[in-house]
Amino acid sequence: MRTWIVLGMLSLAGAAQAAGPKKADDPDAGERREQMDQRAQMMVTLQLAEALELDDAATLKLRQTVAQWDAQRAPLRQQMSDQAQVLRRAAKGDTTAYGQVDGAIQKIIDLRAQMHQVDQKVFQQLSQGLPPQKKAKLALAMARMPGAKRLMLGGGPRGEPDDAQ
């Protein structure tokens, strides 16, 4: 219970800190994106903390680790979103995007491989020194995360609803 309170306070502090300068084109979009990212990081932290049965201090340290790794994944997610946009345009019949389809597909495949490498490094860092039982719990919790994170963000890879609905 204390873990939830501590992480809730961290979330509020992070949201307050993120309310810095806003973009001129859509002032609310950047703030909403930051809030969604904060919530996703919080969810990941809570899931891992519960799986590993961490105390408050260890949960705070885990939160910092999750934020660090998420910062490494953010540019990859952005690039995947950009390439997915090319594919969406082509799928809707935009002839200007047709020539970019093969390149976008290859780029997404490459970016997913890079994300997988980052995920492996995260697992290695978090599982270092854990007994087999906790290592197994960590692996199971991390295996469940991508789907749960997507659901929380509302759909596609960056929170956009899937077009296939």
C-alpha positions, 0 to 999 in steps of 0.5 A: 500500500505504501508503494502505491502512495509513494509512486502516486506522489512521484507521479504528481511530482513528475507531472508538475515537472513536465508542465514546463514549456509547451509546444507552439503548434498544439500546447496540450498535445505535448503535455498529454503525451507526457502524462500518458508516458508517466502513467505507462512508466508508473504501470510498468513500475508497479507491475514489476515491483509487485512481481518482485515484492519490492519494498519502497526504496527498491521500488523508487530505484526501479522507477528510475531504472524504468524511466531511464530505459523508457527514455531509450525506447522513446525515439524508437517508438517515435520512428516506428510511429512515423513509419506506421503513418506512411503505411497507413497513408498507403493503405488508404490509397495515398499514391505518394506513399506507395514508393515508401512502403517497402522502406517503411516495412524494413525500417519497422522490422529493424526498429522492432529488433532494436527495441528487443535488444533494449528489452533484453538489456533491461531484463539483464539489468533488472534480473542481475543477482536475483534468485531463480524464482524472482527471475522467473517472476520478472520474466513473466511480468515483463512478458505481459507488459507490452499488451497491457501497456498498449491497452492502457494507452488506448490502442496502437503503438503510441496510443493511437486507436487501431485503424482496423476497428 
